[in-house]
Amino acid sequence: MTKFKSLILISIFISYNLLAQNEVIIQENELGFCSVDGTIATSVTGYTGKGYADTDLGIGKSISWQINVLKEGTFSFIWRYAVSGNTQERNAKLLINGNVVVDTVYFPRTGDQWNSWKESNPVQVNLKTGYHKIRLESYSPNGLGNYDYFKIIGDGIEPAQCTPSYILTVKSNNDDWGTVEYSPVQNYYDEGTIVTLKAHPKPGYFFESWLGEETSADSIFTFVIKSNVNAVARFLPLGIKADTNLIGYATIQDDKGTPFMVIGGALGDTVIANNLEDLKNYLSSEKPYVVKFSGKIEGSDVIQINSDKTLLGYGNQAYLKGIELSINNARNVIIKNITVSHVTPQDAVEINGKSKNIWIDHCEFFSDREHGVDYYDGLLDIKNASSFITVSWCNFHDHYKTILISSGDEQYADTVIRVTFHHNYFYNCESRLPSIRFGKAHIFNNYYKNCNTAINTRMGACVRVENNYFENVGKAVFSDYSSIPGAGFLLNNYLGSSSIYPVAGCNLDVPYDYQKFLDEPEILPELIPANVKTKVENNVLPQEFFIGNYPNPFNSETKIILKLPVTSDVKLIVYNLLGQKLITLIDQKLNEGNYDFKWNAVNMTSGIYFYQLITNNTIKTGKMILMK
């Protein structure tokens, strides 16, 4: 036999041997598929099987499988994948049983659309008999691509039932404020592994809570691994305090009620923003800031608000006309005493991208109803898994599509949304007060007036509607415009002529204390309009004398509110339960208008107190409760 013929025979033999080798394809959600940092999706065409793995963006994001090798040998790994978007490649490192065996597996761009699928070049690996966990892991912020299947070519190999494995990272929010430790220390953790975290604050600081996928207020915290966990110990300086007027979902970070102290930019400098450029620069910065703003800015723009910020209006007005406030993938944000109006085509305020622990307080949002229902979008949108938000003492008026929570019937990730609305004034609004899909909302002590429809619960959402006042509202609570209805728990609301349309019942026991802030609905028509923010040029003089206080009950300090329809000589006096005068807060002539005066009762004992308004021809008395 000639040398040339021998080479042909060897080549034929090798080709035949390769063809004779076993070929195993593992589809998503089938035997051998372990886990993906992302979801199993079907929205892009061209995949085989029942779906594909749509991986998340980020360094360390992964997808894994498990196989059983019956005969030691060399195997070829191939993936059918898609890479498009704004990147040329989404390469990965290949790990087997937690060890890196290939530094870079190349996944170049497959086309201009995500439905362009290709098989990767084969990767050759040597495997001994036994079970092996295969893992692709991203090493760039772009993450991985989409994966249709994993193909293994070689003799004596089969998919295996696997236990998913995950990554644990543990760190401090500031290494100068505290340190962390954890055990066991491993590169990867099988599902079910028990892990203990420990947080140690340094002198001058305190531990508040663990942030991340596993949350706790305990400095020593034990939990079971069931997903990738990024645990962050939050340390804060001693003496830092949250505003005692903040209640609701913004104050917690899970349904267990694990606390989160919303302090906005309190750990940074307080700065004055004199123009739009200042607002944009300070609020989009990575540094914490308390940004104070006064005056009026009119235009068409978007202000991005990053984490750890306070936007605080002061003076006669703090007014943004035509300018959107956008909170995207941010945490620990306070917006207070700001007016936003006439924003188009965007929303006045948008909370997006898994933002958390946001407080919007004493703000005013409006447009007009002269341009038709679709000219403006929303006054407030909360979407894309943003959660743990409180909206309080705000004035929403003169608008069609007011507040949308979750943007579509397919946004199932929005089941995590948790929102509290309390002591807000909804006036002359057409609808969406709010419209909520999937999530949970606690809606209490709000005043609805001259609105067509109010609370629309959709797609399995659950709303606790409590102690609200509806005046001249068509549908107060209902479920409409979605294929799956929502549900509600209704308690002690004043409806007047408004209608409640039957909705399924749900049980929402909120995991935070609010009872001492809960007012009876009958006082809301006087209390709320007198205390919400109204743009100076829109001020309307009160029609009669009024006195009230907020919060009530209160702890140490409360605000006593006066409404004067005419210029008057005014005395405001506080008495104890025995009728003994404790303090005269005001004794002078005041012009007509709305006023508030703080009473600090830090040296008083808990109990019932009275305040009295005395004018030329009027005496009005109110009761307040001090609870320490």
C-alpha positions in Angstrom: 0.0 0.0 0.0 1.4 3.4 -1.0 1.9 6.2 1.6 -0.8 8.3 -0.2 -3.4 5.5 0.0 -2.5 5.0 3.7 -3.2 8.6 4.4 -6.6 8.4 2.7 -7.6 5.3 4.7 -6.5 7.0 8.0 -8.5 10.1 7.0 -11.6 8.0 6.2 -11.2 6.1 9.5 -10.9 9.4 11.5 -14.0 10.8 9.7 -16.0 7.7 10.3 -14.9 7.5 13.9 -16.1 11.2 14.5 -19.4 10.5 12.8 -19.8 7.4 15.0 -19.3 9.3 18.2 -22.2 10.1 20.4 -23.8 13.6 20.1 -25.8 15.0 23.0 -27.8 18.2 22.8 -29.1 19.8 26.1 -31.9 22.2 25.7 -33.0 24.7 28.4 -35.2 23.3 31.1 -34.3 19.7 30.2 -32.2 17.1 31.9 -28.6 18.4 32.1 -29.5 22.1 32.2 -28.7 23.6 35.6 -29.2 27.4 35.7 -28.9 30.7 34.0 -28.4 34.2 35.3 -31.3 35.5 33.4 -34.5 34.0 32.1 -35.7 31.3 29.7 -37.3 33.3 26.9 -39.3 32.8 23.7 -39.6 36.4 22.4 -36.9 36.0 19.7 -37.5 33.6 16.8 -35.3 31.0 15.3 -34.5 28.9 18.4 -35.0 25.2 18.6 -36.7 23.4 21.5 -39.1 25.3 23.8 -37.0 28.4 24.3 -33.5 29.9 24.8 -31.5 31.2 27.7 -31.5 35.0 27.8 -28.6 36.0 30.1 -28.3 39.2 32.1 -25.7 41.9 31.6 -22.8 42.0 33.9 -19.4 40.5 34.9 -19.7 37.0 36.3 -23.1 36.2 34.8 -23.3 32.6 33.9 -25.1 29.6 32.4 -24.4 26.0 33.5 -25.0 22.4 32.7 -24.1 19.0 34.2 -23.1 15.8 32.4 -22.0 12.3 33.3 -19.0 10.8 31.5 -19.1 7.0 31.3 -15.8 6.7 29.5 -12.7 8.9 29.8 -11.9 10.7 26.6 -11.7 13.9 24.6 -15.0 15.7 23.9 -16.1 18.6 21.8 -18.3 21.4 23.3 -20.4 23.5 20.9 -23.0 26.1 21.7 -25.8 27.4 19.4 -25.9 31.1 20.3 -26.9 34.6 19.2 -25.0 37.9 19.8 -26.3 41.2 18.4 -27.0 44.6 19.8 -24.2 47.1 20.3 -21.3 44.7 20.9 -19.1 42.8 18.5 -18.6 39.8 20.8 -19.6 38.4 24.1 -16.8 36.0 25.0 -16.7 33.8 28.1 -14.5 31.7 30.2 -15.2 28.0 30.5 -15.1 26.3 33.9 -15.5 22.6 34.7 -16.2 21.7 38.3 -15.3 25.3 39.4 -11.9 25.4 37.6 -11.1 27.5 34.6 -10.1 25.2 31.7 -10.4 27.7 28.8 -9.7 31.4 29.4 -11.6 32.5 26.4 -14.4 30.8 24.5 -15.1 33.1 21.5 -18.7 34.1 20.8 -18.5 36.7 18.0 -21.4 38.7 16.7 -23.9 36.6 14.7 -25.8 39.3 12.9 -27.7 42.6 13.2 -30.7 40.9 14.8 -31.0 38.7 17.9 -32.7 36.0 15.8 -29.4 35.3 13.9 -28.3 32.0 15.4 -24.9 30.2 14.8 -23.0 27.3 16.3 -19.7 28.2 18.0 -16.4 26.7 17.0 -15.8 23.4 18.9 -13.9 23.6 22.2 -11.9 20.4 22.9 -11.7 19.2 26.5 -10.4 16.0 28.2 -12.8 14.6 30.9 -12.4 11.7 33.3 -15.3 9.4 34.2 -17.9 10.8 36.6 -20.1 13.9 36.9 -18.9 17.3 35.7 -20.5 20.7 36.0 -19.9 22.9 32.9 -20.1 26.6 33.3 -19.8 29.6 30.9 -19.1 32.8 32.8 -18.9 36.4 31.4 -15.9 38.6 32.1 -17.2 41.8 30.7 -20.1 44.2 31.6 -21.9 43.1 28.4 -22.5 39.7 29.9 -23.1 36.6 27.7 -25.3 36.2 24.6 -28.4 34.2 24.1 -28.0 30.4 24.1 -30.3 27.9 22.3 -28.5 24.7 23.2 -25.3 23.0 24.4 -24.0 20.2 22.2 -21.4 17.6 23.4 -19.7 15.3 20.9 -17.9 12.2 22.2 -18.3 8.6 23.3 -20.0 7.6 26.6 -21.6 10.8 27.7 -25.1 11.7 29.0 -27.0 14.6 30.5 -27.2 14.4 34.3 -29.5 15.7 37.0 -27.7 18.6 38.5 -27.7 20.8 41.6 -27.4 24.4 40.5 -24.3 26.2 41.8 -24.1 30.0 42.4 -21.7 32.8 43.2 -21.6 34.6 46.6 -19.9 38.0 47.0 -19.8 39.8 50.3 -18.6 43.3 50.9 -19.1 46.5 52.9 -20.7 49.7 51.5 -17.7 51.5 52.9 -14.5 49.7 54.1 -13.7 52.6 56.4 -16.9 52.2 58.3 -17.0 48.4 58.8 -15.7 45.0 57.8 -17.3 41.8 56.8 -16.6 38.1 56.9 -18.4 34.9 55.8 -18.1 31.1 55.9 -17.6 28.8 54.2 -15.4 30.6 51.6 -15.7 28.9 48.2 -15.6 30.0 44.6 -19.0 28.4 43.9 -21.8 27.3 46.2 -24.2 24.4 45.4 -27.8 25.2 46.0 -28.7 24.4 49.6 -25.3 25.4 51.1 -25.7 27.1 54.4 -23.7 30.4 54.6 -23.1 32.7 57.6 -22.3 36.4 57.2 -20.9 38.7 59.9 -20.7 42.5 59.9 -18.4 44.5 62.2 -18.9 48.2 62.5 -15.9 50.4 63.3 -15.9 53.0 66.1 -18.2 55.9 65.2 -20.5 53.8 62.9 -23.3 51.3 63.2 -24.5 48.4 61.1 -28.0 48.9 59.7 -28.8 45.9 57.5 -27.7 43.5 54.8 -28.6 44.6 51.3 -29.0 42.3 48.3 -30.8 39.1 47.4 -30.7 38.0 51.1 -31.6 40.7 53.5 -31.5 41.0 57.3 -31.1 43.5 60.1 -28.9 41.0 62.1 -25.2 41.6 62.0 -24.7 37.8 62.1 -26.9 36.3 59.5 -27.3 32.7 58.3 -29.2 31.7 55.2 -29.4 29.0 52.5 -28.0 29.6 49.0 -30.7 29.4 46.4 -29.4 31.9 43.8 -26.4 34.2 43.1 -26.1 36.5 46.2 -24.4 39.9 46.3 -24.5 40.7 50.0 -23.6 44.3 51.1 -23.3 45.2 54.7 -24.7 48.8 55.1 -22.8 50.8 57.7 -23.8 54.4 58.6 -22.2 57.0 60.8 -23.6 57.3 64.4 -26.1 60.1 64.7 -27.4 59.8 61.2 -31.3 59.7 61.2 -34.1 59.4 58.8 -37.0 61.8 58.6 -39.6 60.7 61.1 -42.4 61.7 58.7 -41.4 59.0 56.3 -43.5 55.8 56.5 -44.5 53.1 54.1 -42.8 50.8 51.7 -39.8 53.1 51.2 -38.6 52.3 54.7 -38.1 48.6 54.1 -36.5 46.3 51.6 -38.5 43.1 51.7 -41.9 41.7 52.7 -40.4 40.6 56.0 -40.0 44.3 56.9 -36.2 44.4 57.0 -35.5 48.1 57.5 -33.8 50.5 55.1 -33.0 54.0 56.3 -33.8 56.5 53.5 -31.5 59.4 54.0 -31.1 60.6 50.4 -27.9 62.7 50.1 -27.5 63.3 53.8 -24.0 61.8 53.8 -22.8 64.3 51.2 -22.5 68.1 50.8 -25.6 70.4 50.6 -25.4 72.4 47.4 -27.5 75.1 45.7 -28.6 74.5 42.2 -29.1 77.8 40.4 -29.9 76.5 36.9 -30.7 73.4 34.9 -27.1 72.5 34.3 -26.4 72.5 38.1 -29.4 70.3 38.7 -28.3 67.8 36.0 -24.7 67.7 37.2 -25.3 67.3 40.9 -28.2 64.8 40.6 -26.5 62.5 38.1 -23.2 62.5 40.1 -21.9 59.3 41.7 -21.4 61.3 45.0 -24.2 61.8 47.5 -25.7 65.3 47.5 -28.5 67.3 49.1 -29.5 69.5 46.2 -31.5 72.6 47.1 -33.4 74.4 44.3 -35.6 77.5 44.2 -37.2 79.3 41.3 -38.6 78.3 38.0 -36.9 76.5 35.0 -38.9 76.0 31.8 -37.8 73.9 28.9 -37.8 70.4 27.4 -35.2 68.2 29.0 -34.6 65.2 31.4 -32.8 65.3 34.7 -31.3 62.0 35.6 -31.2 61.3 39.4 -28.6 58.8 40.7 -28.5 57.0 44.0 -28.1 58.8 47.3 -29.6 62.1 46.4 -32.0 64.5 47.9 -33.8 67.1 45.7 -35.2 69.7 48.0 -37.3 72.7 46.9 -37.3 75.8 49.0 -38.5 79.4 48.9 -41.7 80.5 47.3 -41.5 78.0 44.5 -39.3 75.3 43.1 -40.9 74.7 39.7 -39.7 72.6 36.7 -42.0 73.2 33.7 -41.6 70.7 30.8 -38.6 68.9 32.4 -38.8 65.2 33.4 -37.2 63.8 36.6 -35.9 60.3 35.8 -34.7 57.8 38.4 -33.2 54.8 36.8 -31.4 51.9 38.6 -31.0 54.1 41.7 -31.5 53.7 45.4 -32.0 56.0 48.4 -33.6 59.0 46.7 -35.7 61.8 48.2 -37.7 64.3 46.1 -39.4 66.9 48.2 -41.2 70.3 47.7 -40.8 70.2 43.9 -43.4 71.2 41.3 -43.2 69.5 37.9 -45.7 70.3 35.1 -46.5 70.1 31.4 -43.9 67.4 30.5 -44.2 65.9 27.0 -43.6 63.4 25.5 -42.1 61.9 28.6 -43.5 61.3 32.1 -43.2 64.1 34.7 -41.4 61.5 37.0 -40.2 58.1 35.9 -38.9 55.5 38.3 -37.3 52.7 36.3 -34.7 50.0 36.2 -35.1 48.2 39.5 -34.8 51.5 41.5 -35.5 51.1 45.2 -36.3 53.0 48.4 -37.6 56.2 46.9 -39.6 58.9 48.7 -41.6 61.5 46.9 -43.1 64.0 49.4 -45.0 67.3 49.3 -44.6 67.7 45.5 -47.0 68.9 42.9 -47.6 67.3 39.5 -50.0 68.5 36.8 -50.5 69.4 33.2 -53.8 70.4 31.6 -56.8 68.7 30.0 -57.0 71.0 27.1 -54.8 69.0 24.6 -56.7 65.7 24.6 -56.1 62.3 26.4 -52.9 61.3 24.5 -51.0 64.6 24.4 -49.3 64.1 27.7 -48.0 60.8 29.1 -48.1 60.1 32.9 -47.4 62.3 35.8 -45.7 59.4 37.6 -44.6 56.0 36.1 -43.2 53.2 38.3 -41.9 50.2 36.2 -39.3 47.5 35.4 -39.1 46.0 38.9 -38.7 49.2 40.8 -40.0 48.8 44.3 -40.2 50.0 47.9 -41.5 53.5 47.1 -43.6 56.0 49.2 -45.5 58.9 47.7 -46.9 61.2 50.3 -48.7 64.6 50.6 -48.4 65.2 46.9 -50.9 67.1 44.7 -51.8 65.4 41.4 -54.2 67.5 39.4 -55.5 68.4 35.9 -54.3 65.4 34.0 -55.7 62.4 32.0 -53.4 59.4 32.5 -52.0 60.1 35.9 -50.0 57.2 37.6 -49.0 54.0 35.9 -47.4 51.2 37.9 -45.9 48.5 35.5 -46.0 49.3 31.8 -47.6 46.2 30.3 -49.5 42.9 30.8 -46.3 41.0 29.9 -44.1 42.6 32.6 -44.2 39.7 35.1 -41.0 40.8 36.8 -43.1 43.7 38.2 -44.6 41.4 40.8 -41.9 42.7 43.1 -43.3 46.3 43.0 -44.3 47.6 46.5 -45.7 51.2 46.7 -47.4 53.3 49.4 -49.6 56.2 48.6 -50.8 58.3 51.6 -52.3 61.7 52.1 -52.2 62.7 48.4 -54.7 65.0 46.7 -56.0 63.8 43.4 -58.1 66.6 41.8 -59.6 66.8 38.3 -57.8 63.7 37.0 -59.3 61.4 34.5 -57.8 58.0 35.4 -54.9 55.9 36.8 -54.9 56.9 40.4 -53.1 54.6 40.2 -53.4 51.9 37.5 -51.3 49.0 38.9 -50.3 45.6 37.5 -48.7 42.7 39.2 -47.4 44.4 42.4 -48.8 45.5 45.7 -49.9 48.9 46.9 -51.0 50.4 50.2 -53.3 53.3 49.4 -54.5 55.1 52.5 -55.8 58.5 53.6 -55.9 60.0 50.0 -58.4 62.5 48.9 -60.0 62.0 45.5 -62.1 64.8 44.0 -63.7 65.3 40.6 -62.1 62.3 38.9 -63.6 59.9 36.5 -61.9 56.7 37.6 -59.4 56.1 40.4 -57.8 52.8 41.5 -57.5 50.2 38.7 -56.0 46.9 40.0 -54.8 44.6 37.1 -52.9 41.4 36.3 -53.0 39.9 39.8 -52.1 43.1 41.6 -53.2 43.4 45.3 -54.1 46.8 46.7 -55.0 47.7 50.3 -57.4 50.7 50.0 -57.9 52.2 53.4 -59.5 55.3 55.0 -59.6 57.2 51.7 -62.2 59.9 50.8 -63.8 59.8 47.3 -65.8 62.9 46.3 -67.5 63.0 42.9 -65.5 60.1 41.5 -67.1 57.7 39.0 -65.3 54.4 39.7 -63.4 54.5 42.9 -62.0 50.9 42.8 -62.3 48.5 39.9 -60.4 46.1 37.6 -60.4 46.7 33.9 -58.3 46.7 30.6 -56.2 43.6 31.3 -56.8 39.9 30.5 -56.2 39.0 34.2 -58.0 41.0 36.9 -56.4 42.4 40.0 -57.6 42.2 43.6 -58.2 44.5 46.5 -58.8 44.7 50.3 -61.1 47.7 51.0 -61.4 49.1 54.5 -63.2 52.1 55.9 -63.3 54.3 52.8 -65.8 57.2 52.4 -67.4 56.7 48.9 -70.2 59.3 48.7 -71.7 58.9 45.3 -68.6 57.0 44.0 -68.9 53.4 42.9 -66.9 50.3 43.9 -66.9 47.7 41.1 -66.5 44.1 42.4 -62.9 43.0 42.5 -61.4 39.8 43.9 -60.3 39.9 47.5 -56.7 39.7 48.6 -54.9 39.9 51.9 -52.2 42.6 52.2 -50.9 43.0 55.7 -48.2 45.6 55.2 -44.9 44.9 57.1 -44.5 48.4 58.5 -46.1 50.5 61.3 -48.4 53.2 60.1 -51.4 53.2 62.5 -50.3 56.3 64.3 -50.4 58.2 61.0 -53.8 56.9 60.0 -56.5 59.6 59.9 -60.3 59.1 59.7 -61.5 59.8 56.2 -64.0 62.5 57.2 -61.2 65.0 58.0 -59.3 64.5 54.7 -61.2 67.1 52.6 -60.0 69.8 55.0 -56.6 68.4 56.1 -55.1 67.4 52.7 -55.7 70.5 50.5 -54.4 72.7 53.2 -51.1 70.8 53.4 -50.2 69.7 49.9 -47.9 71.8 47.7 -49.5 74.3 45.4 -47.6 76.4 42.9 -47.6 80.0 44.0 -49.4 81.4 40.9 -52.0 78.7 41.4 -52.8 79.4 45.0 -56.5 79.6 45.9 -57.5 81.4 49.1 -59.3 79.3 51.7 -63.1 79.8 51.9 -63.3 79.4 55.7 -61.1 79.1 58.8 -59.5 75.8 59.4 -57.1 74.3 61.9 -55.5 70.8 61.9 -52.2 69.1 62.6 -49.9 66.5 61.0 -48.7 64.0 61.9 -51.3 63.0 64.4 -50.5 61.0 66.5 -46.9 62.3 66.6 -43.6 61.7 68.2 -41.9 64.8 69.6 -42.8 67.2 66.8 -46.0 68.0 64.8 -47.1 70.7 62.4 -50.2 72.7 63.1 -51.9 73.9 60.0 -54.0 77.1 59.7 -56.2 78.4 56.9 -57.3 82.0 57.0 -59.8 83.3 54.5 -59.3 86.9 55.5 -56.6 89.0 57.3 -57.1 88.4 61.0 -55.6 88.9 64.5 -54.5 85.4 65.3 -53.7 83.5 68.5 -52.6 79.9 68.4 -52.4 78.3 71.8 -51.5 74.7 73.0 -53.2 73.3 76.1 -52.8 70.1 78.1 -55.6 67.7 78.9 -56.4 69.7 82.1 -56.9 72.9 80.0 -53.7 74.5 81.2 -52.0 76.7 78.7 -48.6 75.4 77.7 -47.4 77.7 74.9 -48.7 80.5 72.6 -47.2 79.7 69.2 -48.5 82.8 67.5 -50.1 86.1 68.6 -50.1 88.6 65.7 -52.0 89.8 62.7 -51.7 87.4 59.7 -52.8 88.0 56.1 -55.2 85.6 54.4 -53.7 82.3 53.3 -52.3 79.0 54.5 -49.8 78.7 57.3 -48.1 76.0 59.4 -46.4 76.2 62.7 -44.2 73.5 64.3 -44.7 72.5 67.9 -41.8 70.6 69.5 -43.0 68.5 72.4 -39.8 66.7 73.1 -40.0 67.6 76.8 -43.7 66.7 77.1 -45.1 63.4 78.3 -47.2 61.1 76.1 -50.9 61.9 76.1 -53.6 64.1 74.7 -53.1 67.8 74.0 -55.3 70.5 72.4 -54.6 73.5 70.2 -56.9 76.4 69.7 -57.2 79.0 66.9 -58.6 82.4 68.1 -59.3 85.1 65.6 -61.5 88.3 65.7 -64.7 86.3 65.4 -63.8 82.6 65.3 -62.6 80.0 67.8 -61.6 76.5 66.5 -60.1 73.7 68.6 -58.3 70.5 67.6 -56.9 67.4 69.4 -53.5 65.9 69.0 -51.9 62.8 70.5 -48.3 62.6 71.6 -46.9 59.1 71.5 -43.3 58.5 72.5 
